Amino acid sequence: MFEAVEGLVAERADLEQRLADPATHADQGIAKRLNQRYAEVSAIVRSWDEWRQLGDDVEAAHELAGDDPDFAAEAEALGVRREEAEERLRHLLVPRDPADSKDAILEVKSGEGGEESALFAGDLLRMYTRFAERRGWAMEVLDATESDLGGYKSVTVAVKARGTSEPGEAPFGLLKFEGGVHRVQRVPVTESQGRVHTSAAGVLVLPEAEQVDVSIDENDLRIDVFRSSGPGGQSVNTTDSAVRITHLPTGIVVSCQNEKSQLQNRDQAMRILRARLLAAAQEAAAAEASEARRSQVRTVDRSERIRTYNFPENRISDHRTGYKAYNLDHVLDGDLGPVLAFNLEADLEARLAALEEE
């Protein structure tokens, strides 16, 4: 596996040259992709350099141990550090989803549970917003339909990193583990008897696609306009500013009504459509290669849950990794890192196991 690093050293040198060329930065899309790849390759090369240097240090310590016993203990300690460096390098070399370095489109939809489910969808959105703030990401609401009590029947946001991110550190690389059904157990605000109810909300996470990622023929689109409903200012319910786009070959339908102008809503809808088409293409490619793609939301049903949020016990439980903690209040305040770390580790172990089988 480590033999592949020599090719990456040459690739990094080539990327440095291309990034030093002012012409590269004339196209910000190309410059961004090159920077992301440079960050990914550099992390591997740095880890490889560390592993090789520790190998030299271990060898030197063993040679000196014959004359000075103190070096025997140092050689043992260096050997442990080299094993740790080797494990880090193996993890970095595991083939990853090419979309891991992309920004994300995140959708939260209420499900079973009515108004309580919509309120919980709002709680999830706040959790992701605060998590994004902790990581220095920007979050932009693309479309939202609010419920009567201030929750969300559905909300779609774009999550963007400021600058480049290494794989597993970019919005999609982390948030993709949030895709699925989230179940909540608590006493709803509408419950007068103090009984605990169970409801659910669904989360769908897509890599944000750039125009170069997905080619869309305008002739394949049916675009309908209609009057917006809900918050939005004086233009709401008075002009046909809301937009619904149907991609005829796939049947994918996207609608946006948050912005005041039809043009703005069309642009936002196209962003979501590109992300959905990219995800569909990736799923098709994975199926052809007989690779199981992570399942996200099929139906927002309480039984199909990836995680449970138990308010009476202040407990959060991730049913895929077995993670459990009694700090639900902190997690909902954006402290999502430890939960995602378990998912990242499980994902890496699964990829390593697949490599060993091959």
C-alpha positions in Angstrom: 0.0 0.0 0.0 2.8 2.4 0.9 4.4 2.1 -2.6 1.6 4.4 -3.9 3.0 7.3 -1.9 5.9 7.8 -4.3 3.5 8.6 -7.0 1.7 11.1 -4.7 5.0 12.9 -4.0 5.3 13.5 -7.7 1.7 14.6 -7.9 2.2 17.1 -5.0 5.1 18.7 -6.9 2.9 19.0 -10.0 0.1 20.5 -8.0 2.5 23.1 -6.4 3.5 24.2 -9.9 0.0 24.5 -11.2 -1.2 26.4 -8.1 1.8 28.8 -8.5 0.6 29.6 -12.0 -1.6 32.8 -11.9 -3.6 31.4 -14.8 -4.9 28.6 -12.6 -6.7 31.1 -10.3 -8.5 32.7 -13.2 -11.0 29.9 -12.8 -11.9 29.7 -9.1 -13.6 26.3 -9.5 -10.4 24.7 -10.8 -8.3 26.5 -8.2 -10.6 25.2 -5.4 -10.4 21.6 -6.6 -6.6 21.7 -7.0 -6.3 23.2 -3.5 -8.5 20.4 -2.1 -6.4 17.8 -3.8 -3.2 19.4 -2.7 -4.4 19.4 1.0 -5.3 15.7 0.7 -2.0 14.6 -1.0 0.1 16.8 1.4 -1.4 15.1 4.5 -0.4 11.7 3.1 3.1 12.8 2.2 3.7 14.4 5.6 2.6 11.2 7.3 4.8 9.2 5.1 7.8 11.4 5.8 7.2 11.0 9.6 6.9 7.2 9.2 10.2 7.0 7.3 12.1 9.3 9.7 10.9 7.3 12.7 12.2 4.2 10.9 15.6 5.7 10.6 15.5 6.8 14.2 14.6 3.3 15.4 17.4 1.8 13.4 19.9 4.3 14.8 18.7 3.7 18.4 19.1 -0.1 18.0 22.7 0.4 16.8 23.6 2.6 19.8 21.9 0.3 22.2 24.9 -2.1 22.1 27.0 0.6 23.7 24.5 2.4 25.9 21.5 0.5 27.5 19.5 3.7 27.7 19.1 3.6 23.9 17.3 0.3 24.1 14.4 1.9 26.0 14.5 4.8 23.5 14.4 2.4 20.6 11.3 0.7 22.1 9.5 4.0 22.5 10.4 5.1 19.0 9.1 1.7 17.7 5.7 2.4 19.4 5.6 5.8 17.8 6.4 4.3 14.4 3.6 1.8 14.7 1.2 4.7 15.5 2.5 6.6 12.5 2.1 3.6 10.3 -1.5 3.2 11.4 -2.2 6.9 10.6 -0.7 6.5 7.2 -2.7 3.3 6.4 -5.9 5.2 7.3 -4.9 8.1 5.0 -4.2 5.8 2.1 -7.6 4.1 2.4 -9.6 4.9 -0.8 -12.2 7.6 0.0 -15.3 8.9 -1.5 -14.2 11.6 -3.9 -17.1 13.8 -2.6 -15.7 13.9 0.9 -13.9 17.1 0.2 -17.0 18.9 -1.1 -19.4 21.3 0.5 -22.9 19.8 1.4 -26.5 20.3 0.8 -28.4 19.3 3.9 -32.2 18.7 4.0 -34.2 18.1 7.2 -37.9 17.0 6.9 -40.4 16.4 9.5 -42.0 12.9 9.6 -44.3 11.0 11.9 -45.4 13.0 14.9 -47.0 16.0 13.3 -46.2 19.4 14.9 -43.8 17.8 17.4 -41.8 16.3 14.5 -41.6 19.7 12.9 -40.3 21.2 16.1 -37.7 18.5 16.3 -36.6 19.2 12.7 -36.0 22.8 13.9 -33.9 21.4 16.8 -31.8 19.4 14.4 -31.3 22.4 12.1 -30.1 24.5 15.1 -27.7 21.6 16.1 -26.2 21.6 12.6 -26.0 25.4 12.5 -24.1 25.5 15.8 -21.8 22.7 14.8 -21.1 24.6 11.6 -20.3 27.7 13.6 -17.8 25.8 15.7 -16.0 24.6 12.6 -16.0 28.0 10.9 -18.4 26.9 8.1 -21.0 29.1 6.5 -24.6 28.0 6.3 -27.1 29.4 3.9 -30.9 28.5 3.9 -31.9 27.6 0.3 -35.6 26.7 1.0 -37.8 26.3 4.1 -41.4 25.6 4.9 -42.2 26.5 8.5 -44.8 24.9 10.7 -47.4 26.8 12.8 -45.4 26.5 16.0 -42.1 27.6 14.6 -40.7 24.3 13.5 -39.9 23.1 10.0 -42.0 20.9 7.8 -38.9 20.9 5.6 -35.7 23.0 5.3 -32.8 22.8 2.9 -29.4 24.5 3.6 -26.0 24.8 1.9 -23.0 24.2 4.2 -19.8 25.6 3.0 -16.2 25.5 4.3 -14.2 28.7 4.3 -11.0 27.7 2.5 -9.8 24.1 1.7 -10.4 21.1 3.9 -8.7 17.7 4.1 -10.8 14.6 3.4 -13.1 13.8 6.3 -12.9 17.4 7.5 -15.1 19.1 4.8 -18.8 19.5 5.2 -19.9 16.5 3.2 -17.1 14.3 4.5 -18.4 14.7 8.0 -22.1 15.4 7.7 -22.8 12.5 5.3 -23.0 10.3 8.5 -26.1 12.4 9.5 -28.2 11.0 6.6 -31.1 8.9 7.9 -34.0 9.0 10.3 -33.5 10.7 13.7 -35.9 9.7 16.5 -36.8 11.9 19.4 -38.4 10.8 22.7 -39.7 13.7 24.9 -42.8 15.4 26.2 -44.2 17.6 23.4 -45.2 21.2 24.1 -48.7 20.2 22.9 -48.9 17.4 25.5 -51.0 18.3 28.5 -50.7 15.0 30.4 -46.9 15.1 30.6 -46.6 11.8 28.6 -43.4 11.1 26.6 -44.0 10.8 22.9 -41.9 9.4 20.1 -41.6 11.1 16.7 -39.1 11.3 13.9 -37.4 13.6 11.4 -35.4 12.7 8.3 -32.0 14.1 7.2 -30.6 13.8 3.7 -27.1 15.0 3.0 -25.8 15.5 -0.5 -22.4 16.7 -1.8 -22.9 20.1 -3.4 -22.3 19.8 -7.2 -20.6 22.4 -9.3 -21.6 22.9 -12.8 -18.6 20.9 -14.1 -19.8 17.9 -12.0 -23.2 17.6 -13.6 -24.3 18.5 -17.1 -28.0 19.5 -17.3 -29.7 20.0 -20.7 -32.2 22.9 -20.4 -34.5 20.9 -22.7 -34.8 18.2 -19.9 -36.3 20.7 -17.5 -39.9 21.6 -16.9 -40.1 24.9 -14.9 -43.3 25.9 -13.2 -43.9 29.1 -11.2 -46.4 29.6 -8.5 -47.2 32.0 -5.6 -45.1 31.6 -2.4 -46.7 30.7 0.9 -45.4 31.5 4.3 -42.9 34.1 5.5 -41.0 36.2 3.0 -42.2 39.8 2.9 -44.8 41.8 1.0 -44.3 39.9 -2.3 -45.5 36.6 -0.7 -48.9 35.5 -2.2 -48.9 38.4 -4.6 -46.4 37.4 -7.3 -45.5 34.1 -9.0 -42.0 34.1 -7.5 -41.8 30.5 -6.3 -40.2 28.0 -8.7 -40.6 24.2 -9.2 -38.2 22.4 -11.5 -38.8 18.9 -12.7 -35.9 17.0 -14.3 -37.8 14.9 -16.9 -35.3 12.1 -17.5 -35.1 11.2 -13.7 -38.4 12.6 -12.4 -36.5 14.5 -9.7 -38.6 17.5 -8.5 -37.1 20.5 -6.7 -39.0 23.6 -5.5 -37.8 26.9 -3.9 -39.9 29.8 -2.6 -37.7 31.5 0.1 -36.3 34.3 -2.1 -38.4 37.3 -3.3 -37.5 37.0 -6.9 -38.2 34.2 -9.4 -34.7 34.3 -10.7 -33.2 33.8 -7.2 -35.5 30.9 -6.4 -34.6 29.3 -9.8 -30.8 29.6 -9.0 -31.3 28.0 -5.6 -33.5 25.2 -7.0 -30.8 24.5 -9.6 -28.2 24.1 -6.9 -30.3 21.5 -5.1 -31.1 19.8 -8.4 -27.4 19.5 -9.3 -26.6 18.0 -5.9 -29.4 15.4 -6.2 -28.3 14.5 -9.8 -24.7 14.1 -8.6 -25.8 11.9 -5.7 -27.9 9.8 -8.1 -24.9 9.4 -10.5 -22.6 8.3 -7.7 -25.2 5.8 -6.4 -25.5 4.3 -9.9 -21.7 4.1 -10.3 -21.4 2.4 -6.8 -24.1 -0.1 -7.8 -22.2 -1.0 -11.0 -19.1 -1.6 -8.9 -21.1 -3.7 -6.5 -20.3 -1.4 -3.6 -22.9 -0.8 -1.0 -23.6 2.9 -0.6 -24.6 4.2 2.8 -28.4 4.2 3.1 -29.9 7.5 4.1 -33.6 8.3 4.2 -36.1 5.9 2.6 -39.1 6.8 4.7 -39.3 9.0 7.7 -40.6 6.2 9.9 -39.8 5.9 13.6 -38.6 2.3 13.2 -36.0 3.2 10.5 -33.8 5.2 12.8 -30.1 5.8 12.9 -30.1 7.8 16.2 -32.3 8.4 19.2 -32.5 11.6 21.2 -34.0 10.8 24.6 -34.8 14.0 26.5 -35.9 12.5 29.8 -32.6 10.7 30.2 -30.5 13.4 28.4 -29.2 10.5 26.3 -28.1 10.3 22.7 -27.7 6.8 21.1 -26.3 6.1 17.6 -27.6 2.8 16.5 -25.0 2.2 13.8 -21.9 2.4 15.9 -23.3 1.7 19.4 -22.2 5.2 20.6 -24.1 6.4 23.7 -23.7 9.4 25.9 -25.7 11.3 28.5 -24.9 14.9 27.2 -27.8 15.4 24.8 -28.1 19.0 25.8 -24.5 19.6 24.7 -24.9 17.7 21.4 -28.0 19.7 20.5 -25.9 22.8 21.2 -23.5 21.8 18.4 -21.1 19.4 20.3 -21.5 16.8 17.5 -17.8 16.0 17.1 -17.5 12.9 19.3 -20.6 11.3 17.7 -19.2 11.9 14.2 -15.8 10.6 15.3 -17.3 7.2 16.0 -18.9 7.1 12.6 -15.6 8.2 10.9 -13.7 5.4 12.7 -16.3 2.8 11.8 -16.2 3.9 8.2 -12.4 3.7 8.1 -12.4 0.2 9.7 -14.9 -1.0 7.1 -12.8 0.4 4.2 -9.6 -1.2 5.7 -11.4 -4.6 6.0 -12.6 -4.4 2.4 -9.0 -3.7 1.3 -7.7 -6.7 3.3 -10.3 -8.9 1.7 -9.2 -7.8 -1.8 
